[in-house]
Amino acid sequence: MEVTNTYIVIKQYIEGELGVSNFEFKTEALVLSVEPGSDNIIVQNLYLSVDPYQINRMKSQSPSQNSVNATVRINPGEAFDAPAIGKVVASGNSKFEKDDLVLGKFTWAGRKLQRFVGSAEQLEKVKMEVPNKYVVIKHHIEGSPKESHFELKTEPFALSIEPGSDDIIVQNLYISVDPYQINRMKSQSPSQNSIRFAGRINPGEVFDAPGIGKVVASGNAKFQKGDLVMGNLTWAEYSLVKEGNIVNKIESSEFPLSYHIGVLGMSGMSAYAGFFEVCKPQKGEKVFVSAASGSVGNLVGQYAKILGCYVIGCAGSQKKVALLKEKLGFDDAFNYKEEADLNSTLKRYFPDGIDIYFDNVGGEMLEAAVANMKAFGRVVVCGVISEYTDAGKRASPNMLDVVYKRITIRGFLVSDFMTCFADFFAKSLDYLRADKLKVIEDISSGVESIPSAFVALFNGDNIGKKIVKLVEGEHSEEKDE
């Protein structure tokens, strides 16, 4: 491949007053490849230094020209070299790879492309640092979260990997915001000892969470700069991902990137595994879903409708109820805040009883659902958001109902069913292509919005999957739902 390279030369030696007319542009073809066996590199110039001492190099003679290599005479028509920063576009030198940022001596090239000829020892990789904003908790949170419980911090973040390291550095693009994280912010919770991703977060510590990002540096052979990845990142603009953390490459996607932490990510997988693997539903069964407009509940209802079940959902506003019925295809829905007696409400919607209850809230809703289950009914507990922030609220279902109706109640974690991920992913892609699954996303922008996005989950302000987008203008193809 060849490009046109424009560069600057002097027309003649400059002995007196300096003017623009002393210079001229020249153009020549530049091949963007390095000869086999060569140690040369080709650099795209990004920044060139312009310094007054250079005028002495443009004279026919000057004492400075015999002092050091950097000040030797430049003859008319010759390419002019100067300190600069550039990006490697081709390399025959093992010390430098394509896209490395380098600091060295390049030419005054208008096109900003130049072949560097000489020893690579004259160049060094630029160790870049950026300010990295991240969110922490100020103290453990025992009740409902408030924005004042969080703090935005900034610290320098190196965009380079130590030699021999298997780590990768990721620029975070999207971060998942999920209600279960409140249990990690408490001084103690039974959930903190169950599995690694639920471990306690202490005040001031960087908070990890599911996310999508772009690799900006890699010491790991599995990942290259520019790869898009999905996995356990941080509530921050950049993440250092250690070897052993769960990170997978996103090979390609016909759908928006954000789907990979929602409908095609852990929210979708939770809905799929909890409904199909735990509940073992049959066509025609009657299904009740609480928090049905949330990230998991809305997908459970849609999966149940695809199977051919009768589906009722509950939510906390008339707007959400309308969404469930008019857009997502639920057979019916109700606003639980307008119901004085949940037991009677469920009896009204399920006069013959409930086959499957997908629980996302716990508390009184679980008690009412158990009271209205059919014999051999199945209750799957995905979350208990009503109990996360109220230590005094605990569901107490009638155990006589559980015994004599032979009801199965089972909690689960999505990590229990990762062997089903390929099946879930393939089927969900097919449903999306056929427009059988509607995607509901609630996207905020900027790391600064993470606290308010998280608090909104407990105020009932969000609909669908809550996501924070961290980089504007890049991979911003999400649908406006």
C-alpha positions in Angstrom: 0.0 0.0 0.0 1.2 3.5 -0.9 0.1 6.9 0.4 1.0 10.4 -0.6 3.3 11.9 1.9 3.6 15.7 2.1 6.6 17.2 3.9 8.4 20.5 4.4 11.9 21.6 3.1 13.8 24.8 2.9 14.3 26.3 -0.6 17.7 27.7 0.2 19.9 28.3 3.2 18.4 31.0 5.5 21.0 33.6 6.6 18.8 36.6 7.5 15.2 37.2 8.2 13.0 34.1 8.4 9.7 34.0 6.5 7.1 31.5 5.3 8.4 32.0 1.7 11.7 30.3 2.8 9.8 27.0 2.9 8.0 24.8 0.4 5.9 21.6 0.5 6.9 18.5 -1.4 5.0 15.4 -2.1 6.2 11.8 -2.7 4.8 8.3 -2.6 5.5 6.5 0.7 5.1 2.7 0.9 3.5 1.5 4.1 5.4 -1.7 4.4 8.9 -2.7 5.7 11.3 -4.7 3.8 11.8 -8.3 5.1 14.7 -8.5 7.5 14.7 -4.7 8.1 14.7 -3.2 11.6 13.0 -0.1 10.3 9.6 1.1 11.4 7.1 3.3 9.6 5.5 6.0 11.9 2.4 8.1 11.4 3.4 11.5 13.0 0.9 12.7 15.5 2.7 15.7 17.2 5.8 17.5 15.9 8.0 19.8 18.1 8.8 23.2 16.6 11.9 24.8 18.3 13.9 28.0 17.7 17.3 26.3 17.7 16.4 24.7 14.4 17.1 28.0 12.5 20.8 27.3 13.1 20.5 24.1 11.1 19.1 26.0 8.2 22.1 28.2 7.8 24.9 27.4 5.3 27.2 27.3 8.4 26.9 27.7 12.1 29.2 26.6 15.0 26.2 24.6 16.4 26.2 22.3 13.4 29.3 20.6 14.5 28.3 20.0 18.2 25.8 17.2 18.3 23.9 15.0 15.8 20.6 16.8 16.6 21.9 20.1 15.3 23.6 19.1 12.1 23.0 21.2 9.0 19.9 20.6 6.8 20.4 21.3 3.1 17.8 22.7 0.8 15.3 20.1 -0.4 16.2 17.6 2.4 13.4 16.3 4.7 13.7 18.0 8.1 13.9 15.9 11.2 12.6 17.0 14.7 11.4 15.6 18.0 7.9 14.1 17.7 5.4 11.6 18.9 3.9 9.1 16.4 2.1 5.8 16.0 3.7 2.8 14.4 1.9 1.7 11.2 4.4 -1.0 10.2 7.4 -2.6 11.9 10.3 -4.8 11.1 11.7 -4.4 14.6 10.8 -6.8 17.4 10.7 -4.0 20.0 7.8 -2.3 18.3 4.4 -3.4 17.2 1.7 -1.8 15.0 -0.2 0.9 16.9 2.5 1.4 19.5 2.9 5.0 20.4 6.6 6.1 20.1 8.7 9.2 20.9 11.7 10.0 18.7 13.0 12.0 15.9 10.8 12.2 12.8 10.3 14.6 9.8 8.3 17.7 9.3 5.8 15.7 7.2 2.6 17.5 6.4 0.9 14.2 5.6 2.1 12.9 8.9 3.6 9.7 7.6 7.3 9.1 7.5 9.8 6.3 7.3 12.1 6.2 10.2 15.5 4.9 9.1 18.2 4.2 11.7 18.6 2.4 15.0 15.5 1.7 17.0 17.5 2.7 20.1 16.7 6.3 19.1 13.0 5.6 19.8 11.2 4.7 23.0 7.6 3.6 23.6 5.5 6.4 25.2 4.3 5.3 28.6 0.9 7.0 28.6 -1.1 7.8 31.6 -4.7 9.0 31.7 -6.9 10.3 34.5 -9.2 7.4 35.4 -12.5 8.3 37.1 -14.2 5.6 39.2 -17.0 5.3 41.8 -16.6 4.0 45.4 -18.8 3.8 48.4 -17.9 6.2 51.3 -19.1 3.7 53.9 -21.0 0.4 54.1 -24.7 0.9 53.2 -27.2 -0.9 55.5 -30.5 0.6 54.2 -31.7 2.2 51.0 -28.9 3.6 48.9 -28.6 7.3 48.3 -26.4 9.2 45.9 -24.6 10.8 48.9 -23.3 7.3 49.8 -21.0 7.3 46.8 -18.0 9.2 45.8 -16.3 9.9 42.4 -12.6 9.6 42.5 -9.8 10.2 39.9 -6.3 8.8 39.8 -3.6 8.4 37.1 -4.0 5.1 35.2 -1.1 3.7 33.1 -2.1 2.4 29.7 0.8 0.0 29.5 1.4 -3.6 30.6 4.4 -4.8 32.5 6.6 -7.2 30.5 5.7 -10.8 31.1 2.2 -10.0 32.5 -0.9 -11.7 31.3 -3.1 -8.8 32.2 -5.1 -6.6 29.8 -6.2 -3.0 30.1 -9.7 -2.2 28.9 -11.4 1.0 28.2 -14.9 0.5 29.6 -17.7 1.2 27.1 -20.8 -0.1 29.0 -21.3 -1.0 32.6 -24.1 -3.1 34.0 -26.0 -1.7 37.0 -27.8 -4.4 39.0 -29.7 -4.4 42.3 -27.9 -7.5 43.8 -24.8 -5.3 44.2 -26.4 -3.6 47.2 -25.6 -6.7 49.2 -21.9 -6.3 48.5 -22.0 -2.8 49.9 -23.3 -4.0 53.4 -20.9 -4.6 56.3 -22.2 -8.2 56.2 -24.7 -10.2 54.2 -25.1 -14.0 53.8 -24.6 -13.5 50.0 -21.0 -12.3 50.5 -19.8 -15.7 51.3 -21.6 -17.6 48.6 -19.6 -16.9 45.4 -16.7 -14.7 44.4 -18.7 -12.1 42.4 -20.9 -11.4 45.4 -18.0 -10.7 47.8 -18.0 -7.6 50.0 -16.8 -4.3 48.7 -15.2 -2.0 51.3 -15.3 1.8 51.4 -12.8 3.3 48.9 -12.3 0.0 47.0 -12.8 -0.1 43.2 -16.2 -1.8 42.4 -16.3 -4.6 39.9 -19.3 -5.3 37.7 -20.3 -6.9 34.4 -19.3 -4.7 31.5 -18.2 -4.3 27.9 -15.0 -2.7 26.9 -12.2 -2.3 24.3 -8.7 -3.6 24.9 -6.2 -0.8 24.8 -3.1 -2.9 25.9 -2.6 -6.6 26.3 0.0 -8.9 27.7 -2.3 -11.9 27.1 -2.0 -13.9 23.9 -5.8 -14.4 23.8 -6.5 -10.7 23.4 -5.2 -8.0 21.1 -5.4 -4.2 21.2 -8.8 -3.2 19.8 -10.6 -6.4 20.7 -14.1 -5.9 22.2 -14.6 -7.9 25.4 -17.3 -8.7 27.8 -16.7 -9.7 31.4 -16.0 -8.5 34.9 -14.9 -4.9 34.6 -15.2 -2.0 37.1 -17.3 1.0 37.9 -14.7 3.2 36.2 -13.5 4.5 32.8 -10.7 2.0 32.6 -10.1 -1.4 34.0 -7.0 -3.5 34.7 -8.2 -7.1 34.1 -6.1 -9.8 35.8 -5.5 -13.2 34.3 -8.1 -15.6 35.7 -11.0 -13.0 35.7 -13.9 -13.9 33.4 -13.5 -12.0 30.2 -14.6 -13.2 26.8 -14.0 -11.7 23.4 -17.0 -10.4 21.4 -16.2 -11.8 18.0 -18.9 -9.9 16.1 -22.4 -8.8 16.7 -25.3 -7.9 14.4 -27.0 -6.2 17.4 -25.9 -3.3 19.6 -23.0 -4.0 21.9 -25.1 -3.1 25.0 -27.2 -6.2 24.3 -24.2 -8.3 25.5 -24.8 -7.3 29.1 -28.5 -7.4 28.8 -30.7 -9.6 26.7 -27.6 -11.6 25.5 -25.7 -11.3 28.8 -26.3 -12.2 32.4 -29.8 -10.7 32.6 -30.9 -12.7 29.7 -29.1 -15.8 30.9 -30.8 -15.4 34.4 -34.2 -15.3 32.8 -33.5 -18.2 30.5 -31.9 -20.5 33.1 -34.3 -19.7 35.8 -37.4 -20.2 33.7 -36.4 -23.1 31.4 -33.8 -25.0 33.5 -35.3 -24.5 37.0 -39.0 -24.2 36.4 -39.2 -26.8 33.5 -42.3 -25.0 32.0 -44.9 -26.6 29.8 -47.0 -25.0 27.1 -50.3 -23.7 28.5 -49.1 -23.3 32.1 -50.0 -20.2 34.1 -47.0 -18.0 34.9 -46.7 -15.1 37.3 -43.7 -12.7 37.2 -42.9 -10.1 39.8 -40.9 -7.0 38.9 -41.9 -7.8 35.4 -40.6 -4.6 33.8 -37.1 -5.1 35.2 -34.1 -6.4 33.4 -34.8 -10.1 34.1 -38.6 -10.1 34.6 -39.5 -8.6 31.2 -37.5 -11.4 29.5 -39.0 -14.2 31.6 -42.4 -13.0 30.5 -41.4 -12.9 26.9 -39.8 -16.4 27.0 -43.0 -17.7 28.6 -45.2 -16.2 25.9 -42.9 -17.6 23.2 -43.4 -21.1 24.8 -47.2 -20.6 24.8 -47.9 -19.9 28.5 -50.5 -17.6 30.1 -48.5 -14.8 31.7 -49.4 -12.2 34.2 -46.9 -9.6 35.5 -46.8 -7.0 38.2 -45.0 -3.7 38.2 -44.9 -0.4 40.2 -46.6 2.1 37.8 -49.4 2.3 35.2 -46.7 3.2 32.6 -44.9 -0.1 33.3 -48.2 -2.1 33.3 -49.0 -0.6 29.8 -45.6 -1.6 28.6 -46.0 -5.2 29.7 -49.4 -5.6 28.0 -49.0 -3.4 24.9 -45.4 -4.0 23.9 -44.1 -7.2 25.6 -47.3 -9.3 25.0 -48.1 -10.2 28.6 -51.7 -11.5 28.9 -52.4 -9.1 31.7 -50.6 -7.0 34.3 -51.3 -5.0 37.5 -49.8 -2.2 39.5 -49.1 -3.8 42.9 -49.0 -0.3 44.6 -52.7 0.0 43.9 -53.6 -3.3 45.4 -54.5 -3.4 49.1 -54.7 -7.2 49.3 -52.1 -9.1 47.1 -53.6 -12.5 48.0 -57.0 -11.4 46.7 -55.4 -9.8 43.7 -53.6 -13.0 42.6 -56.8 -15.0 43.2 -58.6 -12.7 40.8 -55.9 -13.1 38.1 -55.4 -16.8 38.7 -58.7 -18.3 39.8 -57.4 -21.8 39.1 -54.0 -21.2 40.7 -50.4 -20.4 39.6 -48.2 -23.1 38.0 -45.0 -21.1 38.0 -44.0 -18.0 40.0 -40.8 -16.3 39.0 -39.9 -14.2 42.1 -37.7 -11.1 41.8 -39.0 -9.2 44.9 -39.6 -11.6 47.9 -41.6 -10.2 50.9 -45.4 -10.0 50.8 -45.5 -10.9 47.1 -43.9 -14.2 47.7 -46.3 -15.0 50.5 -49.3 -14.1 48.3 -48.0 -16.2 45.4 -47.4 -19.3 47.5 -51.0 -19.0 48.9 -52.2 -19.1 45.3 -50.0 -21.8 43.8 -51.5 -25.0 42.3 -50.5 -28.4 43.6 -46.9 -29.2 42.4 -46.4 -25.5 41.6 -42.8 -24.2 41.2 -41.4 -21.1 42.7 -38.0 -19.9 41.4 -36.4 -17.2 43.4 -34.1 -15.0 41.3 -34.0 -12.0 43.6 -35.6 -10.4 46.7 -35.2 -6.7 46.0 -37.9 -5.7 48.6 -35.7 -7.3 51.3 -32.3 -6.0 50.2 -32.8 -2.6 51.9 -35.1 -3.5 54.8 -33.6 -5.8 57.4 -36.9 -6.2 59.1 -38.7 -7.5 56.0 -38.5 -11.2 55.4 -41.0 -13.4 53.5 -42.9 -15.9 55.6 -44.9 -18.1 53.3 -47.5 -20.5 54.7 -45.5 -23.7 55.0 -48.7 -25.8 55.2 -49.4 -24.6 51.6 -45.8 -25.7 50.7 -46.3 -29.1 52.2 -49.8 -30.0 51.2 -49.6 -28.5 47.7 -46.1 -30.1 47.3 -44.8 -26.7 46.1 -41.1 -26.5 45.0 -39.3 -23.3 46.0 -35.8 -23.0 44.7 -33.3 -20.2 44.6 -30.5 -20.1 41.9 -27.5 -18.2 40.7 -26.9 -17.7 37.0 -23.4 -19.2 37.4 -25.0 -22.6 38.2 -26.1 -22.9 34.6 -23.2 -21.5 32.5 -23.1 -24.9 30.6 -26.4 -23.8 29.0 -25.0 -20.4 27.8 -24.4 -21.5 24.2 -28.0 -22.8 23.9 -29.3 -19.6 25.5 -27.3 -17.4 23.3 -28.2 -19.2 20.0 -31.9 -19.3 20.8 -32.0 -15.7 22.0 -30.3 -14.6 18.8 -33.0 -16.4 16.8 -35.7 -14.8 18.8 -34.2 -11.3 18.3 -33.9 -11.9 14.5 -37.5 -13.0 14.4 -38.6 -10.0 16.5 -40.0 -12.3 19.1 -37.9 -10.6 21.9 -38.3 -6.9 22.5 -35.3 -5.2 24.1 -35.9 -2.6 26.8 -32.8 -0.6 27.9 -32.5 2.3 30.2 -29.1 3.9 29.4 -27.4 6.7 31.3 -24.2 8.4 30.2 -20.9 8.9 32.0 -19.2 7.4 35.0 -20.6 10.3 37.0 -24.1 8.9 36.5 -23.4 5.5 38.0 -24.6 6.4 41.6 -27.9 7.9 40.3 -28.4 4.9 38.0 -27.9 2.5 40.9 -30.2 4.4 43.3 -32.9 4.5 40.6 -33.2 0.7 40.8 -34.5 0.9 44.3 -36.8 3.9 43.6 -38.6 2.1 40.8 -37.4 4.8 38.3 -36.0 2.5 35.7 -37.6 0.3 33.1 -35.7 -2.7 31.6 -32.0 -3.2 31.7 -30.1 -0.4 33.5 -26.8 0.4 31.8 -24.3 3.2 32.0 -22.5 4.2 28.7 -19.1 5.5 29.4 -17.8 6.5 25.9 -19.9 8.7 23.7 -19.7 8.4 19.9 -18.1 4.9 19.9 -20.1 1.8 19.3 -23.2 3.8 20.0 -25.6 1.8 17.8 -28.0 0.8 20.5 -31.7 0.9 19.7 -33.9 3.5 21.1 -36.6 1.4 22.8 
